[in-house]
Amino acid sequence: MDEEALNRTVRKFLKTVGVTAQREIEIAVRNAITEGRLRGNEQLPAQATITVGGVNLDFRVDGKIELE
């Protein structure tokens, strides 16, 4: 196994996940505020699940998103 290739491709995957998730979360929050479903001062529970086939990896990260 090439450790450098593993590290590089894992980082690339996580960067894509992070950038895409941030954009989608921001759009969803803005829409919810515009539609009156959120006031804009909430703390929203959040979770992300990462699954990697071939190695039986499936884990969840829990957190919160603060709007104020």
N, C-alpha and C positions, 0 to 999 in steps of 0.2 A: 504494500500500500504506500502511496505517495502522501505523506503527512501534509506537505505544502498544498497539494491539490485538494485534499480533504478540507483543510482550513479555509482555503480560498473559496471553494464552492459553498461551504456552510455559511461563511460570511456573506457571500453574494445572495444566497437564498434568504437569510435573515434580514438583509438590507431591503430586499424586495418585499418581504412580508411587512416589515416595519413601515416603509414608505406607503405601500398600498393600504395597509390597515389604518394608518393615520389619516389618509385622505378620505377613506370611507367613513370613519368615525366622525370626522369634522363635518362632512356633508350630512350625515344622519342627524347630528346634533343641531346643525343650523336649520334643517328642515323641520325638526321637531319644535324648535323655538318659533319658527315662522308660523307653523300650524297650531301653535298654542298648546302643544302637548308637554312642553317644558317651559319653565319660567326663565331659566338661565342661571340659576344659583344652586342647582342640585349637585349631588355627588352620585355618579352612576356606577353601579357595580359592573365590572368587566371581567371577561375571561378569554383566554386564547388557548387553543389546543393545537399541539404540534404532533403530527404523526409521520413516522418515517417507515416506509415499507422495507421489508427485507431484514430488519433488525428488531422488529417487534417493539418499537419505541412509540409510546403514546403518553404524553404528559400534558398537564394543564397548568397554566399560570393564572392566578386570580389577582385582581387589583381593583382600583377605582379610578374614575375619571372625574375630576373636580371641575365644575364650570365657573367657579368663582374663587 
